[in-house]
Amino acid sequence: MLHTFAVYVDNKPGVLNRVASLVRRRAFNIESLTVGHTETAGVSRMTVVVDTDEYGARRLEAHLHKVVPVRRVDNITASPSISRDLALIKVAATGDARTHVMQLVDVYRARIIDVSPESLVIETTGTEDKIDSLLEVLRPYGVMEMVRTGRVAMARGTGAIDKTARQTAQGAPEPTSAGGDVSHGSV
């Protein structure tokens, strides 16, 4: 079963390597790994999707808590959550095929973000199943190139712990009303 973890880490060089190495050392396969900045300056969020059973997920969560730059780990697998992927798909499209591809793009609520004489680049977001489905209907036209981000996920609602209480308990600085500057450091 796929388990999704939201891992909040200090935004410092080498943190991604430390987390990925921990997962690798425990013999788990990372199905998806995305990293980005959070609403708090100096903190990044990793969304890690791992294929394991319930026992393995609990073990992995416990080990992630021990990694020094890790501030918080949430297993959001069983929580009501929202998850999305982003994909860019370059499709060979000329003449009548171009019209058909454009109609398919509309049906899937995707967007054409680049047009050249020989191809179209399509941007789509949604569940993994939706992107897989779009990819399958585009294959007969000739998928030239594709890239996907991997899953990003967020628990619905306010969650079990109040955000301010969680930050105070972890010793993180209180957020400013202006939102602060978000650095673009390495993870």
Secondary structure, DSSP 8 states (H G I E B T S, - for coil): -EEEEEEEEE--TTHHHHHHHHHHHTT--EEEEEEEE-SSTTEEEEEEEEE--HHHHHHHHHHHHHSTTEEEEEE-SSS-EEEEEEEEEEEE--HHHHHHHHHHHHHTT-EEEEE-SSEEEEEEEE-HHHHHHHHHHHGGG-EEEEEE---EEEESTT-SS-HHHHHHHHT-----TT---------
